[in-house]
Amino acid sequence: MKTQPEFDADDLNLVSLAQEYSDEDKARELLEQMFWPNGAVCPHCKNDGKTKPNSKMTPKPDSKHPIRKGVYFCGACRKLFSVTVGTIFERSHVPINKWLLAWFIMSSSKKSVSAHQLHRMLKVTYKTAWFMCHRIRFGVGADLQTAKPLDNVCEADETFVNTGKQTSKFKRSKFATVALVLERDGEARTRVIPSVTMRNVGKFLNETVSKKAVVNTDEHASYTYILKPYKRHERVNHSKYEYARKNPNGTMSHINTCESFFSLVKRGMYGAFHCVSREHLPKYMNEFEYRWNTRKLTDGARMAAGIPMTQGKRLMYRQPVN
């Protein structure tokens, strides 16, 4: 089967998406190029069409029940499929061109964008915009089972995120704890944990950081024991106003990169969302983590890199019975 024509992700912007891909057929073709750069792949049996070709179905206008556009026939399992099957786009009544616009807006908004803003910009209901945002956040979440452990110079820290109304008085129950570990000039990993304890933080670090890594933290006591198996543990004493230290071997000890990540999170929480629930907080952190990990890409390339991450992921508005 012929491969899809290549597109330049760096040239994608809001104007080109609105002008060139406003048509539903062109938007679907762009989505197929992002998902299937080497040709259609069946989501049911993973047949790539090399031995048993997948054929594209052609709608017949004179048919009483014409097949919809963009449907393929698998040569292996002999099932019908389209580019949206098995992804967050499946069974969505929102046009694909609006999905692409929502993707680009969220990918290019450094401090995020609210569902109310998307609801006004895309001319969809607030409920639809909110669900689209959550599907995108769910789709770009990193899979720790397949993700490569961080193994260079890393930093670890934690922060508190208000999950109640901003006007409420300070109550510990209204704050959720977010743990962060990131690799300098590399990727970040986040997790919402019940509290900052040695058990919670240690489990998170064991799943995300290699024992060969040098880990920088503050003076929190929970890091002292759990980081002994690692290559080296560097601490900075914030209580004594020490925020960066140059070591004799020429390396720098600090967690300022973590502080930079958290500053973007706080600006998004206070400036865009205002209030988030503890239940959905992990999805919001997926969004900030995804933008951070692709910070060296252009906005168009960031969108093109995030869309294929949604393969094999479905998010229902309500969990189906049984």
N, C-alpha and C positions, 0 to 999 in steps of 0.2 A: 504494500500500500504506500502511496506517496506521502511523504512527510509534509507537515504544515509549513507554509512559508514563514521564514524567520521575521521577527519584529525586533526593533531596538527599544529595550525597556527604558533606557536613559532618555529617550525622546518622549516618553509618556508624561503628560501633564494634564491638568484639569481642562484646559482648552481643547487639546487633541481628543481627550476622551469624550467631551461634550459634543464636539463637531464630527469627528471621524467615526465614532462608535456609538452614536445615538441610535442607529438602527439596530434592532434586536438580532438580526442575522450576523451583522459584523461584530457585535459584542460577543455573540456566542463563538464565532470563529477565533476571536482574540483569546477567549477563555480556553478554547481547545489548544491553541498554541502554547499557552502557559502550562496546562496540565499534560499535554501530549506533544512534546517537542519532536518526537520521533515517530509520530503516528498514533492512531487511536489504540487505547489499551482497555480491554474489557474489565470493569470493576468486579465482575462476578468471579471469573476464573483467572484473571491477570494475563490473558492471552494478548500478546503484543502484535499479533498479525504476521509474524515472520514465517511461521510454518503453516498456519491456518489463517489466511487473511480475514480481516474484519471489513465488511462492506457497508458503505453508507446508504441508507434507505432514501429513495426519491419519492416525495409525495406526488400522487396522481390527482390532478384537479378534477377529473371526471369520476373519481371513486366516491362511493356513498360515505365511506369512512376513511378519508385520507389520513395517512400517518403524519404526525407532526414533524416539523423540521428538526434537524440535528440528531436524528436517531440512527444508531448503527446496529448491525447484525453481527454477532460474534460467530466466527467460523469454528470455534472449539466447543463452547457450551451451547451454542445456537440460541442465545438469549438476546433480547433487545436491550440497548443501553444508550445513554447519552452522556455528555461531559459532566452533568450535574449529579449523576447517580453516585451514591456513596460519599458525598461531600456535604458541606453545610448549605449548599445551594439546592439540594434535592427537595422537591415538592414545595418550593417557594413560589408564591404568586407575584413576587416583586420582579420586574424586568431585570435582565442581566446587566443592561447598561446602567441602571441605578445601583446595582450591586457594585459595579466597577467604580462608580463615582464615590460611593461610601467607603470602599477600600482605599482609594487614593486620598480622600480627605483624612481618614484616620491614620494613614501611613505618613502623611506629611505634616500632621499637627503635633508638634514636638511636645506640647503639654496637654495633648488630647483634646477631644471635642465632645460635647454632650449630645445625648440622643435628641434633646429638644432642638439643638442647632441643626442636626441632620434632618429632623422632621420638617423644619422650615425650609431648608435648602433643597431637599429632594422631593418635596410635596407628597410625603407619605404621612400616615398617622404616627403619633408619638409611640404607640404600642409597637408598630412595625419597625420604626427606627430603633427603638430600644432592643428589640429582639435581633435585628440585624447586627447591632453593635456587639451584643453578647455572642452571637454566632462567630463573628470575626475574632473576638478575643479568645473564644474557645478553640478556634481553628489554629491560631498561631501559638498555642501553648506548646512548650518544649516537652518532648517525650524523654524522661530521664532514663528509660530503659535502653534507648538507643543513642542518647547524647554522649559525646565524648567527655570524660571527666576533665575538669580544669587541672592543669598540671604545671603551670609556671608560677610566677609571683601573683598571689591572690590576696584579696582583702575580704574580710567578713565583718558584718555589722548588723544591727537590727534597729527598727524604729517602730513607733506606734502610730496607727492610723485611726482617726475618729470615725466610728461607724454609727454615731448618733447625730442629732441635729447640732449644727455649729453653735447655736445659742445656748445649748445645755451647759450646765456646770460640769466641772471636771469629775468624771466618775470612771474608775478603772474598768468597769464592765462595758463601757461604751467605746473602749479602745481595743483594737486588734493589733497583734504583734506580727510584723513582717520581718522575716530573716532574709538576708541578702549575702551572697558570696559572688564575687566577680574576679575575673582574671584581667590584669592590667593589659590594655590593648587587645583584650579578648572579649569573651561573652560573659553574661551575667545569669545567675539563677536565683529565683525568689521562691519563698514558701511562707504561707500563713501558718504560724505555730500558736499553740495555746498560751505559752509563756516562755520566757527566756530562762530555760533550765539546761543543765548539762545534757540531759537525756534528749530533749527536743532539738537543741542545736547540734549535738553530736550526731544524731541520726541524719540530719539534713546534710552536714558536712561529709559524712561517710558516703552518701549517695551521689555527691556532686563533685568532690575534690579528690584528686589523686594523692596518695601518700608521698609522692615525689615533690609536692608543691611546697613553696614557702608561703605561709599564711600570716598576714598582718591583721591585728585586731586592736581593740582598745584594752583597758585594764579590767574588763568584766571577768569575774572569777570563773564563770562557766566554761571559758575557753582554755583554762590552764591545763586541765587534765586531758581533755579530749584531743588536744593538738600535740600531745607528746609523740605519737607514732609518726607524725609528719616530719618532713625534712628539717624544717626550722619554723619556729614561732616567734614572730616579731611583735612587740607590744609598744604602743604609745600611751603615755599617761596624760589623759585629758584633764584629770583633776589637778595636775600641776602645770596646766596650760602648754603641754607638749603636743603639738599637732603634726609635726614632721621632724624626722631625725635622720641625719646622714651617718651611715655606719662606716666603720674603718675600711670595709671592703668596697666602698663606693656605692652601695645600694641605698635606697631610701625606704624608711619605715613610716608608713602613714596609712590612713583609711580615707583620705580625701576623695578618692574616686567613688567610694560608697556614698559619701556625703553629697557628691554631685548627682548621683543617681536618685537619692532620696529627695533632693531639692526639686527635681522634675516631678516626682510622684506627688509631693506635697502641693506644688503649684497646680497640678491636675486635679487633685482631690478638692482643694479649696476654691480654685478658680473656675473649673469646668463642671465637676460633678456635684460639689457642695456637700453631698452626703451619699455614702455608699453603705450597703448592707454587708454584714460579716459573711453571709452566705455567698455573695457574688464577688467578694474581694479578690479571691484567687484569679478570676478571669480578668479583672482590672489590672492586676499585676502582670498577667500574661502579655497584655498590651504594651505596658511600659518596658517589659523585658524584651519583647520582639523589636520595638523601635531602637532600644539600646544596642542590641546585638547586630542590627543592620544600620548603625549610625554612619558608617563609611560609604553607604550606597546613596544614590540619588533617590528622590521620592518615587519615581517610576520604577526603578529597579527594586526598591524596597517592597512595593506592591507586588511586582512580578515574583519576588522571592517568597512572599507570604502566602499567596494563593495556593501554590502546590502543597503547602503544609496542611491543607484542610482535607486531603485525600484520606478516606477511611474514617472520617469524623462526622458524626451526626449529633445535633443538639435539638431536642424536642422542646416545644414550649411547655408541654406537660408530659411527664413520663407515662408511657402507655401501660395499661393494666396488664399484669402478668408478662 
